[in-house]
Amino acid sequence: MNIPEHVKAEFKIEFENLLDAETVLRSIEPEIQSSPSNRSSVSVNLDRNVLNLVIDARDVPSLRASLNSYLRWIILSSDVKKLKIN
């Protein structure tokens, strides 16, 4: 079996508007800047209301772990933004 030494994945996540996309990006920026793993690196940018997430990893398990973390943070920040406090 041939196991890759390096894997890369790119994801595009579209939001309803630019404000929502910017809010999510700002909320996950601390995670991007302080990533504790040397097994993967992540870059994120916006193209209007589309968040582009690129993960470079040493192996598939590292890619999967990073993807799971970032998707959880993106979903969480998006859900929190939708909360209405009375």
WOSULCOR-V364426 format. One line per field, one symbol per residue. phi: phi as a letter, one per 40 degrees, with the letter a starting at -180 (. if undefined). Layout:
phi = ???
This chain:
phi = .ccccabbbbbbbcbcacdcccccdcccddcccbdccccabbbbabbgcbcbbbbbbcacdccccccdcccccccccccccccbcc
